[in-house]
Amino acid sequence: MSQIDVNSLLSQMRQLSTQVRMPETSFTNAALATQGGDFGALLRQSIAAVGQNQMEAGKLAAGFERGDANADLGRTMVAVQKADLSLRAMTEVRNKLVDAYKDIMNMPV
């Protein structure tokens, strides 16, 4: 491969990566907004963001099932997967919090 091909490939990869970059989620925005703030508020905002993702995915799926003209299968599937992933992540956070609570409660005084 010549130097020109490598540079061309790198520029194409950079263009694609800028197109694919996901916007910041409300979870990361909440994390930035509450630095040094209340953990409970961050947790509430994160749970609300997961609920919002679930509702949005449900609306898109229902629209696709009804056969709406604006319904897009790709966008619907991405929303459903995003909602699923955010719910799984929130479940794992809950599990870690429960484990930490149990560890603290079992510590000898």
Phi and psi restraints in degrees (range 20) as a CNS / XPLOR table:
assign (resid 1 and name C) (resid 2 and name N)
       (resid 2 and name CA) (resid 2 and name C) 1.0 -82.7 20.0 2
assign (resid 2 and name N) (resid 2 and name CA)
       (resid 2 and name C) (resid 3 and name N) 1.0 168.9 20.0 2
assign (resid 2 and name C) (resid 3 and name N)
       (resid 3 and name CA) (resid 3 and name C) 1.0 -62.3 20.0 2
assign (resid 3 and name N) (resid 3 and name CA)
       (resid 3 and name C) (resid 4 and name N) 1.0 -36.1 20.0 2
assign (resid 3 and name C) (resid 4 and name N)
       (resid 4 and name CA) (resid 4 and name C) 1.0 -64.7 20.0 2
assign (resid 4 and name N) (resid 4 and name CA)
       (resid 4 and name C) (resid 5 and name N) 1.0 -40.7 20.0 2
assign (resid 4 and name C) (resid 5 and name N)
       (resid 5 and name CA) (resid 5 and name C) 1.0 -64.8 20.0 2
assign (resid 5 and name N) (resid 5 and name CA)
       (resid 5 and name C) (resid 6 and name N) 1.0 -39.9 20.0 2
assign (resid 5 and name C) (resid 6 and name N)
       (resid 6 and name CA) (resid 6 and name C) 1.0 -64.5 20.0 2
assign (resid 6 and name N) (resid 6 and name CA)
       (resid 6 and name C) (resid 7 and name N) 1.0 -44.8 20.0 2
assign (resid 6 and name C) (resid 7 and name N)
       (resid 7 and name CA) (resid 7 and name C) 1.0 -63.9 20.0 2
assign (resid 7 and name N) (resid 7 and name CA)
       (resid 7 and name C) (resid 8 and name N) 1.0 -40.1 20.0 2
assign (resid 7 and name C) (resid 8 and name N)
       (resid 8 and name CA) (resid 8 and name C) 1.0 -63.4 20.0 2
assign (resid 8 and name N) (resid 8 and name CA)
       (resid 8 and name C) (resid 9 and name N) 1.0 -43.4 20.0 2
assign (resid 8 and name C) (resid 9 and name N)
       (resid 9 and name CA) (resid 9 and name C) 1.0 -63.8 20.0 2
assign (resid 9 and name N) (resid 9 and name CA)
       (resid 9 and name C) (resid 10 and name N) 1.0 -43.6 20.0 2
assign (resid 9 and name C) (resid 10 and name N)
       (resid 10 and name CA) (resid 10 and name C) 1.0 -62.6 20.0 2
assign (resid 10 and name N) (resid 10 and name CA)
       (resid 10 and name C) (resid 11 and name N) 1.0 -40.5 20.0 2
assign (resid 10 and name C) (resid 11 and name N)
       (resid 11 and name CA) (resid 11 and name C) 1.0 -67.2 20.0 2
assign (resid 11 and name N) (resid 11 and name CA)
       (resid 11 and name C) (resid 12 and name N) 1.0 -37.8 20.0 2
assign (resid 11 and name C) (resid 12 and name N)
       (resid 12 and name CA) (resid 12 and name C) 1.0 -65.1 20.0 2
assign (resid 12 and name N) (resid 12 and name CA)
       (resid 12 and name C) (resid 13 and name N) 1.0 -40.9 20.0 2
assign (resid 12 and name C) (resid 13 and name N)
       (resid 13 and name CA) (resid 13 and name C) 1.0 -64.3 20.0 2
assign (resid 13 and name N) (resid 13 and name CA)
       (resid 13 and name C) (resid 14 and name N) 1.0 -39.3 20.0 2
assign (resid 13 and name C) (resid 14 and name N)
       (resid 14 and name CA) (resid 14 and name C) 1.0 -65.2 20.0 2
assign (resid 14 and name N) (resid 14 and name CA)
       (resid 14 and name C) (resid 15 and name N) 1.0 -40.8 20.0 2
assign (resid 14 and name C) (resid 15 and name N)
       (resid 15 and name CA) (resid 15 and name C) 1.0 -63.8 20.0 2
assign (resid 15 and name N) (resid 15 and name CA)
       (resid 15 and name C) (resid 16 and name N) 1.0 -43.5 20.0 2
assign (resid 15 and name C) (resid 16 and name N)
       (resid 16 and name CA) (resid 16 and name C) 1.0 -65.7 20.0 2
assign (resid 16 and name N) (resid 16 and name CA)
       (resid 16 and name C) (resid 17 and name N) 1.0 -38.7 20.0 2
assign (resid 16 and name C) (resid 17 and name N)
       (resid 17 and name CA) (resid 17 and name C) 1.0 -67.5 20.0 2
assign (resid 17 and name N) (resid 17 and name CA)
       (resid 17 and name C) (resid 18 and name N) 1.0 -34.1 20.0 2
assign (resid 17 and name C) (resid 18 and name N)
       (resid 18 and name CA) (resid 18 and name C) 1.0 -70.9 20.0 2
assign (resid 18 and name N) (resid 18 and name CA)
       (resid 18 and name C) (resid 19 and name N) 1.0 -30.8 20.0 2
assign (resid 18 and name C) (resid 19 and name N)
       (resid 19 and name CA) (resid 19 and name C) 1.0 -73.1 20.0 2
assign (resid 19 and name N) (resid 19 and name CA)
       (resid 19 and name C) (resid 20 and name N) 1.0 -32.1 20.0 2
assign (resid 19 and name C) (resid 20 and name N)
       (resid 20 and name CA) (resid 20 and name C) 1.0 -89.1 20.0 2
assign (resid 20 and name N) (resid 20 and name CA)
       (resid 20 and name C) (resid 21 and name N) 1.0 -17.8 20.0 2
assign (resid 20 and name C) (resid 21 and name N)
       (resid 21 and name CA) (resid 21 and name C) 1.0 -52.0 20.0 2
assign (resid 21 and name N) (resid 21 and name CA)
       (resid 21 and name C) (resid 22 and name N) 1.0 131.7 20.0 2
assign (resid 21 and name C) (resid 22 and name N)
       (resid 22 and name CA) (resid 22 and name C) 1.0 -82.7 20.0 2
assign (resid 22 and name N) (resid 22 and name CA)
       (resid 22 and name C) (resid 23 and name N) 1.0 144.1 20.0 2
assign (resid 22 and name C) (resid 23 and name N)
       (resid 23 and name CA) (resid 23 and name C) 1.0 -67.6 20.0 2
assign (resid 23 and name N) (resid 23 and name CA)
       (resid 23 and name C) (resid 24 and name N) 1.0 157.1 20.0 2
assign (resid 23 and name C) (resid 24 and name N)
       (resid 24 and name CA) (resid 24 and name C) 1.0 -63.9 20.0 2
assign (resid 24 and name N) (resid 24 and name CA)
       (resid 24 and name C) (resid 25 and name N) 1.0 136.2 20.0 2
assign (resid 24 and name C) (resid 25 and name N)
       (resid 25 and name CA) (resid 25 and name C) 1.0 -81.2 20.0 2
assign (resid 25 and name N) (resid 25 and name CA)
       (resid 25 and name C) (resid 26 and name N) 1.0 167.1 20.0 2
assign (resid 25 and name C) (resid 26 and name N)
       (resid 26 and name CA) (resid 26 and name C) 1.0 -67.7 20.0 2
assign (resid 26 and name N) (resid 26 and name CA)
       (resid 26 and name C) (resid 27 and name N) 1.0 -24.4 20.0 2
assign (resid 26 and name C) (resid 27 and name N)
       (resid 27 and name CA) (resid 27 and name C) 1.0 -64.5 20.0 2
assign (resid 27 and name N) (resid 27 and name CA)
       (resid 27 and name C) (resid 28 and name N) 1.0 -45.7 20.0 2
assign (resid 27 and name C) (resid 28 and name N)
       (resid 28 and name CA) (resid 28 and name C) 1.0 -69.8 20.0 2
assign (resid 28 and name N) (resid 28 and name CA)
       (resid 28 and name C) (resid 29 and name N) 1.0 -35.2 20.0 2
assign (resid 28 and name C) (resid 29 and name N)
       (resid 29 and name CA) (resid 29 and name C) 1.0 -64.1 20.0 2
assign (resid 29 and name N) (resid 29 and name CA)
       (resid 29 and name C) (resid 30 and name N) 1.0 -40.2 20.0 2
assign (resid 29 and name C) (resid 30 and name N)
       (resid 30 and name CA) (resid 30 and name C) 1.0 -66.3 20.0 2
assign (resid 30 and name N) (resid 30 and name CA)
       (resid 30 and name C) (resid 31 and name N) 1.0 -38.1 20.0 2
assign (resid 30 and name C) (resid 31 and name N)
       (resid 31 and name CA) (resid 31 and name C) 1.0 -64.4 20.0 2
assign (resid 31 and name N) (resid 31 and name CA)
       (resid 31 and name C) (resid 32 and name N) 1.0 -40.2 20.0 2
assign (resid 31 and name C) (resid 32 and name N)
       (resid 32 and name CA) (resid 32 and name C) 1.0 -70.3 20.0 2
assign (resid 32 and name N) (resid 32 and name CA)
       (resid 32 and name C) (resid 33 and name N) 1.0 -36.1 20.0 2
assign (resid 32 and name C) (resid 33 and name N)
       (resid 33 and name CA) (resid 33 and name C) 1.0 -72.0 20.0 2
assign (resid 33 and name N) (resid 33 and name CA)
       (resid 33 and name C) (resid 34 and name N) 1.0 -27.3 20.0 2
assign (resid 33 and name C) (resid 34 and name N)
       (resid 34 and name CA) (resid 34 and name C) 1.0 -109.8 20.0 2
assign (resid 34 and name N) (resid 34 and name CA)
       (resid 34 and name C) (resid 35 and name N) 1.0 24.6 20.0 2
assign (resid 34 and name C) (resid 35 and name N)
       (resid 35 and name CA) (resid 35 and name C) 1.0 -60.1 20.0 2
assign (resid 35 and name N) (resid 35 and name CA)
       (resid 35 and name C) (resid 36 and name N) 1.0 126.3 20.0 2
assign (resid 35 and name C) (resid 36 and name N)
       (resid 36 and name CA) (resid 36 and name C) 1.0 76.2 20.0 2
assign (resid 36 and name N) (resid 36 and name CA)
       (resid 36 and name C) (resid 37 and name N) 1.0 7.6 20.0 2
assign (resid 36 and name C) (resid 37 and name N)
       (resid 37 and name CA) (resid 37 and name C) 1.0 -101.2 20.0 2
assign (resid 37 and name N) (resid 37 and name CA)
       (resid 37 and name C) (resid 38 and name N) 1.0 -153.6 20.0 2
assign (resid 37 and name C) (resid 38 and name N)
       (resid 38 and name CA) (resid 38 and name C) 1.0 -86.0 20.0 2
assign (resid 38 and name N) (resid 38 and name CA)
       (resid 38 and name C) (resid 39 and name N) 1.0 126.5 20.0 2
assign (resid 38 and name C) (resid 39 and name N)
       (resid 39 and name CA) (resid 39 and name C) 1.0 -66.5 20.0 2
assign (resid 39 and name N) (resid 39 and name CA)
       (resid 39 and name C) (resid 40 and name N) 1.0 -36.6 20.0 2
assign (resid 39 and name C) (resid 40 and name N)
       (resid 40 and name CA) (resid 40 and name C) 1.0 -62.6 20.0 2
assign (resid 40 and name N) (resid 40 and name CA)
       (resid 40 and name C) (resid 41 and name N) 1.0 -39.7 20.0 2
assign (resid 40 and name C) (resid 41 and name N)
       (resid 41 and name CA) (resid 41 and name C) 1.0 -65.9 20.0 2
assign (resid 41 and name N) (resid 41 and name CA)
       (resid 41 and name C) (resid 42 and name N) 1.0 -41.0 20.0 2
assign (resid 41 and name C) (resid 42 and name N)
       (resid 42 and name CA) (resid 42 and name C) 1.0 -61.9 20.0 2
assign (resid 42 and name N) (resid 42 and name CA)
       (resid 42 and name C) (resid 43 and name N) 1.0 -42.4 20.0 2
assign (resid 42 and name C) (resid 43 and name N)
       (resid 43 and name CA) (resid 43 and name C) 1.0 -65.0 20.0 2
assign (resid 43 and name N) (resid 43 and name CA)
       (resid 43 and name C) (resid 44 and name N) 1.0 -42.3 20.0 2
assign (resid 43 and name C) (resid 44 and name N)
       (resid 44 and name CA) (resid 44 and name C) 1.0 -62.2 20.0 2
assign (resid 44 and name N) (resid 44 and name CA)
       (resid 44 and name C) (resid 45 and name N) 1.0 -42.7 20.0 2
assign (resid 44 and name C) (resid 45 and name N)
       (resid 45 and name CA) (resid 45 and name C) 1.0 -65.4 20.0 2
assign (resid 45 and name N) (resid 45 and name CA)
       (resid 45 and name C) (resid 46 and name N) 1.0 -37.6 20.0 2
assign (resid 45 and name C) (resid 46 and name N)
       (resid 46 and name CA) (resid 46 and name C) 1.0 -67.2 20.0 2
assign (resid 46 and name N) (resid 46 and name CA)
       (resid 46 and name C) (resid 47 and name N) 1.0 -41.7 20.0 2
assign (resid 46 and name C) (resid 47 and name N)
       (resid 47 and name CA) (resid 47 and name C) 1.0 -65.0 20.0 2
assign (resid 47 and name N) (resid 47 and name CA)
       (resid 47 and name C) (resid 48 and name N) 1.0 -39.5 20.0 2
assign (resid 47 and name C) (resid 48 and name N)
       (resid 48 and name CA) (resid 48 and name C) 1.0 -63.8 20.0 2
assign (resid 48 and name N) (resid 48 and name CA)
       (resid 48 and name C) (resid 49 and name N) 1.0 -38.0 20.0 2
assign (resid 48 and name C) (resid 49 and name N)
       (resid 49 and name CA) (resid 49 and name C) 1.0 -65.7 20.0 2
assign (resid 49 and name N) (resid 49 and name CA)
       (resid 49 and name C) (resid 50 and name N) 1.0 -38.9 20.0 2
assign (resid 49 and name C) (resid 50 and name N)
       (resid 50 and name CA) (resid 50 and name C) 1.0 -64.6 20.0 2
assign (resid 50 and name N) (resid 50 and name CA)
       (resid 50 and name C) (resid 51 and name N) 1.0 -42.9 20.0 2
assign (resid 50 and name C) (resid 51 and name N)
       (resid 51 and name CA) (resid 51 and name C) 1.0 -62.1 20.0 2
assign (resid 51 and name N) (resid 51 and name CA)
       (resid 51 and name C) (resid 52 and name N) 1.0 -40.1 20.0 2
assign (resid 51 and name C) (resid 52 and name N)
       (resid 52 and name CA) (resid 52 and name C) 1.0 -63.8 20.0 2
assign (resid 52 and name N) (resid 52 and name CA)
       (resid 52 and name C) (resid 53 and name N) 1.0 -42.1 20.0 2
assign (resid 52 and name C) (resid 53 and name N)
       (resid 53 and name CA) (resid 53 and name C) 1.0 -61.2 20.0 2
assign (resid 53 and name N) (resid 53 and name CA)
       (resid 53 and name C) (resid 54 and name N) 1.0 -40.5 20.0 2
assign (resid 53 and name C) (resid 54 and name N)
       (resid 54 and name CA) (resid 54 and name C) 1.0 -65.0 20.0 2
assign (resid 54 and name N) (resid 54 and name CA)
       (resid 54 and name C) (resid 55 and name N) 1.0 -43.6 20.0 2
assign (resid 54 and name C) (resid 55 and name N)
       (resid 55 and name CA) (resid 55 and name C) 1.0 -66.6 20.0 2
assign (resid 55 and name N) (resid 55 and name CA)
       (resid 55 and name C) (resid 56 and name N) 1.0 -41.4 20.0 2
assign (resid 55 and name C) (resid 56 and name N)
       (resid 56 and name CA) (resid 56 and name C) 1.0 -63.3 20.0 2
assign (resid 56 and name N) (resid 56 and name CA)
       (resid 56 and name C) (resid 57 and name N) 1.0 -42.7 20.0 2
assign (resid 56 and name C) (resid 57 and name N)
       (resid 57 and name CA) (resid 57 and name C) 1.0 -64.6 20.0 2
assign (resid 57 and name N) (resid 57 and name CA)
       (resid 57 and name C) (resid 58 and name N) 1.0 -39.2 20.0 2
assign (resid 57 and name C) (resid 58 and name N)
       (resid 58 and name CA) (resid 58 and name C) 1.0 -63.8 20.0 2
assign (resid 58 and name N) (resid 58 and name CA)
       (resid 58 and name C) (resid 59 and name N) 1.0 -41.1 20.0 2
assign (resid 58 and name C) (resid 59 and name N)
       (resid 59 and name CA) (resid 59 and name C) 1.0 -65.1 20.0 2
assign (resid 59 and name N) (resid 59 and name CA)
       (resid 59 and name C) (resid 60 and name N) 1.0 -43.9 20.0 2
assign (resid 59 and name C) (resid 60 and name N)
       (resid 60 and name CA) (resid 60 and name C) 1.0 -65.4 20.0 2
assign (resid 60 and name N) (resid 60 and name CA)
       (resid 60 and name C) (resid 61 and name N) 1.0 -40.6 20.0 2
assign (resid 60 and name C) (resid 61 and name N)
       (resid 61 and name CA) (resid 61 and name C) 1.0 -65.8 20.0 2
assign (resid 61 and name N) (resid 61 and name CA)
       (resid 61 and name C) (resid 62 and name N) 1.0 -41.7 20.0 2
assign (resid 61 and name C) (resid 62 and name N)
       (resid 62 and name CA) (resid 62 and name C) 1.0 -65.1 20.0 2
assign (resid 62 and name N) (resid 62 and name CA)
       (resid 62 and name C) (resid 63 and name N) 1.0 -40.1 20.0 2
assign (resid 62 and name C) (resid 63 and name N)
       (resid 63 and name CA) (resid 63 and name C) 1.0 -63.5 20.0 2
assign (resid 63 and name N) (resid 63 and name CA)
       (resid 63 and name C) (resid 64 and name N) 1.0 -39.5 20.0 2
assign (resid 63 and name C) (resid 64 and name N)
       (resid 64 and name CA) (resid 64 and name C) 1.0 -67.4 20.0 2
assign (resid 64 and name N) (resid 64 and name CA)
       (resid 64 and name C) (resid 65 and name N) 1.0 -40.4 20.0 2
assign (resid 64 and name C) (resid 65 and name N)
       (resid 65 and name CA) (resid 65 and name C) 1.0 -64.9 20.0 2
assign (resid 65 and name N) (resid 65 and name CA)
       (resid 65 and name C) (resid 66 and name N) 1.0 -34.8 20.0 2
assign (resid 65 and name C) (resid 66 and name N)
       (resid 66 and name CA) (resid 66 and name C) 1.0 -74.9 20.0 2
assign (resid 66 and name N) (resid 66 and name CA)
       (resid 66 and name C) (resid 67 and name N) 1.0 -18.0 20.0 2
assign (resid 66 and name C) (resid 67 and name N)
       (resid 67 and name CA) (resid 67 and name C) 1.0 85.3 20.0 2
assign (resid 67 and name N) (resid 67 and name CA)
       (resid 67 and name C) (resid 68 and name N) 1.0 30.4 20.0 2
assign (resid 67 and name C) (resid 68 and name N)
       (resid 68 and name CA) (resid 68 and name C) 1.0 -57.9 20.0 2
assign (resid 68 and name N) (resid 68 and name CA)
       (resid 68 and name C) (resid 69 and name N) 1.0 148.2 20.0 2
assign (resid 68 and name C) (resid 69 and name N)
       (resid 69 and name CA) (resid 69 and name C) 1.0 -66.6 20.0 2
assign (resid 69 and name N) (resid 69 and name CA)
       (resid 69 and name C) (resid 70 and name N) 1.0 -31.6 20.0 2
assign (resid 69 and name C) (resid 70 and name N)
       (resid 70 and name CA) (resid 70 and name C) 1.0 -87.3 20.0 2
assign (resid 70 and name N) (resid 70 and name CA)
       (resid 70 and name C) (resid 71 and name N) 1.0 -0.3 20.0 2
assign (resid 70 and name C) (resid 71 and name N)
       (resid 71 and name CA) (resid 71 and name C) 1.0 -73.3 20.0 2
assign (resid 71 and name N) (resid 71 and name CA)
       (resid 71 and name C) (resid 72 and name N) 1.0 131.0 20.0 2
assign (resid 71 and name C) (resid 72 and name N)
       (resid 72 and name CA) (resid 72 and name C) 1.0 -122.6 20.0 2
assign (resid 72 and name N) (resid 72 and name CA)
       (resid 72 and name C) (resid 73 and name N) 1.0 124.5 20.0 2
assign (resid 72 and name C) (resid 73 and name N)
       (resid 73 and name CA) (resid 73 and name C) 1.0 -62.1 20.0 2
assign (resid 73 and name N) (resid 73 and name CA)
       (resid 73 and name C) (resid 74 and name N) 1.0 -43.6 20.0 2
assign (resid 73 and name C) (resid 74 and name N)
       (resid 74 and name CA) (resid 74 and name C) 1.0 -61.2 20.0 2
assign (resid 74 and name N) (resid 74 and name CA)
       (resid 74 and name C) (resid 75 and name N) 1.0 -47.5 20.0 2
assign (resid 74 and name C) (resid 75 and name N)
       (resid 75 and name CA) (resid 75 and name C) 1.0 -65.3 20.0 2
assign (resid 75 and name N) (resid 75 and name CA)
       (resid 75 and name C) (resid 76 and name N) 1.0 -37.6 20.0 2
assign (resid 75 and name C) (resid 76 and name N)
       (resid 76 and name CA) (resid 76 and name C) 1.0 -64.3 20.0 2
assign (resid 76 and name N) (resid 76 and name CA)
       (resid 76 and name C) (resid 77 and name N) 1.0 -46.3 20.0 2
assign (resid 76 and name C) (resid 77 and name N)
       (resid 77 and name CA) (resid 77 and name C) 1.0 -64.9 20.0 2
assign (resid 77 and name N) (resid 77 and name CA)
       (resid 77 and name C) (resid 78 and name N) 1.0 -38.8 20.0 2
assign (resid 77 and name C) (resid 78 and name N)
       (resid 78 and name CA) (resid 78 and name C) 1.0 -64.4 20.0 2
assign (resid 78 and name N) (resid 78 and name CA)
       (resid 78 and name C) (resid 79 and name N) 1.0 -41.8 20.0 2
assign (resid 78 and name C) (resid 79 and name N)
       (resid 79 and name CA) (resid 79 and name C) 1.0 -64.8 20.0 2
assign (resid 79 and name N) (resid 79 and name CA)
       (resid 79 and name C) (resid 80 and name N) 1.0 -40.8 20.0 2
assign (resid 79 and name C) (resid 80 and name N)
       (resid 80 and name CA) (resid 80 and name C) 1.0 -65.8 20.0 2
assign (resid 80 and name N) (resid 80 and name CA)
       (resid 80 and name C) (resid 81 and name N) 1.0 -43.2 20.0 2
assign (resid 80 and name C) (resid 81 and name N)
       (resid 81 and name CA) (resid 81 and name C) 1.0 -67.1 20.0 2
assign (resid 81 and name N) (resid 81 and name CA)
       (resid 81 and name C) (resid 82 and name N) 1.0 -37.7 20.0 2
assign (resid 81 and name C) (resid 82 and name N)
       (resid 82 and name CA) (resid 82 and name C) 1.0 -63.6 20.0 2
assign (resid 82 and name N) (resid 82 and name CA)
       (resid 82 and name C) (resid 83 and name N) 1.0 -42.9 20.0 2
assign (resid 82 and name C) (resid 83 and name N)
       (resid 83 and name CA) (resid 83 and name C) 1.0 -65.1 20.0 2
assign (resid 83 and name N) (resid 83 and name CA)
       (resid 83 and name C) (resid 84 and name N) 1.0 -41.3 20.0 2
assign (resid 83 and name C) (resid 84 and name N)
       (resid 84 and name CA) (resid 84 and name C) 1.0 -64.0 20.0 2
assign (resid 84 and name N) (resid 84 and name CA)
       (resid 84 and name C) (resid 85 and name N) 1.0 -44.8 20.0 2
assign (resid 84 and name C) (resid 85 and name N)
       (resid 85 and name CA) (resid 85 and name C) 1.0 -65.2 20.0 2
assign (resid 85 and name N) (resid 85 and name CA)
       (resid 85 and name C) (resid 86 and name N) 1.0 -41.7 20.0 2
assign (resid 85 and name C) (resid 86 and name N)
       (resid 86 and name CA) (resid 86 and name C) 1.0 -66.8 20.0 2
assign (resid 86 and name N) (resid 86 and name CA)
       (resid 86 and name C) (resid 87 and name N) 1.0 -35.8 20.0 2
assign (resid 86 and name C) (resid 87 and name N)
       (resid 87 and name CA) (resid 87 and name C) 1.0 -67.6 20.0 2
assign (resid 87 and name N) (resid 87 and name CA)
       (resid 87 and name C) (resid 88 and name N) 1.0 -42.0 20.0 2
assign (resid 87 and name C) (resid 88 and name N)
       (resid 88 and name CA) (resid 88 and name C) 1.0 -63.8 20.0 2
assign (resid 88 and name N) (resid 88 and name CA)
       (resid 88 and name C) (resid 89 and name N) 1.0 -41.0 20.0 2
assign (resid 88 and name C) (resid 89 and name N)
       (resid 89 and name CA) (resid 89 and name C) 1.0 -63.8 20.0 2
assign (resid 89 and name N) (resid 89 and name CA)
       (resid 89 and name C) (resid 90 and name N) 1.0 -42.0 20.0 2
assign (resid 89 and name C) (resid 90 and name N)
       (resid 90 and name CA) (resid 90 and name C) 1.0 -65.5 20.0 2
assign (resid 90 and name N) (resid 90 and name CA)
       (resid 90 and name C) (resid 91 and name N) 1.0 -36.2 20.0 2
assign (resid 90 and name C) (resid 91 and name N)
       (resid 91 and name CA) (resid 91 and name C) 1.0 -64.6 20.0 2
assign (resid 91 and name N) (resid 91 and name CA)
       (resid 91 and name C) (resid 92 and name N) 1.0 -41.0 20.0 2
assign (resid 91 and name C) (resid 92 and name N)
       (resid 92 and name CA) (resid 92 and name C) 1.0 -65.9 20.0 2
assign (resid 92 and name N) (resid 92 and name CA)
       (resid 92 and name C) (resid 93 and name N) 1.0 -38.5 20.0 2
assign (resid 92 and name C) (resid 93 and name N)
       (resid 93 and name CA) (resid 93 and name C) 1.0 -63.1 20.0 2
assign (resid 93 and name N) (resid 93 and name CA)
       (resid 93 and name C) (resid 94 and name N) 1.0 -43.4 20.0 2
assign (resid 93 and name C) (resid 94 and name N)
       (resid 94 and name CA) (resid 94 and name C) 1.0 -60.2 20.0 2
assign (resid 94 and name N) (resid 94 and name CA)
       (resid 94 and name C) (resid 95 and name N) 1.0 -43.9 20.0 2
assign (resid 94 and name C) (resid 95 and name N)
       (resid 95 and name CA) (resid 95 and name C) 1.0 -61.9 20.0 2
assign (resid 95 and name N) (resid 95 and name CA)
       (resid 95 and name C) (resid 96 and name N) 1.0 -41.1 20.0 2
assign (resid 95 and name C) (resid 96 and name N)
       (resid 96 and name CA) (resid 96 and name C) 1.0 -66.5 20.0 2
assign (resid 96 and name N) (resid 96 and name CA)
       (resid 96 and name C) (resid 97 and name N) 1.0 -38.2 20.0 2
assign (resid 96 and name C) (resid 97 and name N)
       (resid 97 and name CA) (resid 97 and name C) 1.0 -65.4 20.0 2
assign (resid 97 and name N) (resid 97 and name CA)
       (resid 97 and name C) (resid 98 and name N) 1.0 -41.0 20.0 2
assign (resid 97 and name C) (resid 98 and name N)
       (resid 98 and name CA) (resid 98 and name C) 1.0 -65.2 20.0 2
assign (resid 98 and name N) (resid 98 and name CA)
       (resid 98 and name C) (resid 99 and name N) 1.0 -42.4 20.0 2
assign (resid 98 and name C) (resid 99 and name N)
       (resid 99 and name CA) (resid 99 and name C) 1.0 -61.9 20.0 2
assign (resid 99 and name N) (resid 99 and name CA)
       (resid 99 and name C) (resid 100 and name N) 1.0 -41.8 20.0 2
assign (resid 99 and name C) (resid 100 and name N)
       (resid 100 and name CA) (resid 100 and name C) 1.0 -64.8 20.0 2
assign (resid 100 and name N) (resid 100 and name CA)
       (resid 100 and name C) (resid 101 and name N) 1.0 -40.2 20.0 2
assign (resid 100 and name C) (resid 101 and name N)
       (resid 101 and name CA) (resid 101 and name C) 1.0 -62.4 20.0 2
assign (resid 101 and name N) (resid 101 and name CA)
       (resid 101 and name C) (resid 102 and name N) 1.0 -44.2 20.0 2
assign (resid 101 and name C) (resid 102 and name N)
       (resid 102 and name CA) (resid 102 and name C) 1.0 -63.3 20.0 2
assign (resid 102 and name N) (resid 102 and name CA)
       (resid 102 and name C) (resid 103 and name N) 1.0 -40.5 20.0 2
assign (resid 102 and name C) (resid 103 and name N)
       (resid 103 and name CA) (resid 103 and name C) 1.0 -62.9 20.0 2
assign (resid 103 and name N) (resid 103 and name CA)
       (resid 103 and name C) (resid 104 and name N) 1.0 -41.9 20.0 2
assign (resid 103 and name C) (resid 104 and name N)
       (resid 104 and name CA) (resid 104 and name C) 1.0 -65.9 20.0 2
assign (resid 104 and name N) (resid 104 and name CA)
       (resid 104 and name C) (resid 105 and name N) 1.0 -41.3 20.0 2
assign (resid 104 and name C) (resid 105 and name N)
       (resid 105 and name CA) (resid 105 and name C) 1.0 -68.6 20.0 2
assign (resid 105 and name N) (resid 105 and name CA)
       (resid 105 and name C) (resid 106 and name N) 1.0 -26.7 20.0 2
assign (resid 105 and name C) (resid 106 and name N)
       (resid 106 and name CA) (resid 106 and name C) 1.0 -91.0 20.0 2
assign (resid 106 and name N) (resid 106 and name CA)
       (resid 106 and name C) (resid 107 and name N) 1.0 0.2 20.0 2
assign (resid 106 and name C) (resid 107 and name N)
       (resid 107 and name CA) (resid 107 and name C) 1.0 -71.0 20.0 2
assign (resid 107 and name N) (resid 107 and name CA)
       (resid 107 and name C) (resid 108 and name N) 1.0 137.0 20.0 2
assign (resid 107 and name C) (resid 108 and name N)
       (resid 108 and name CA) (resid 108 and name C) 1.0 -72.6 20.0 2
assign (resid 108 and name N) (resid 108 and name CA)
       (resid 108 and name C) (resid 109 and name N) 1.0 144.5 20.0 2
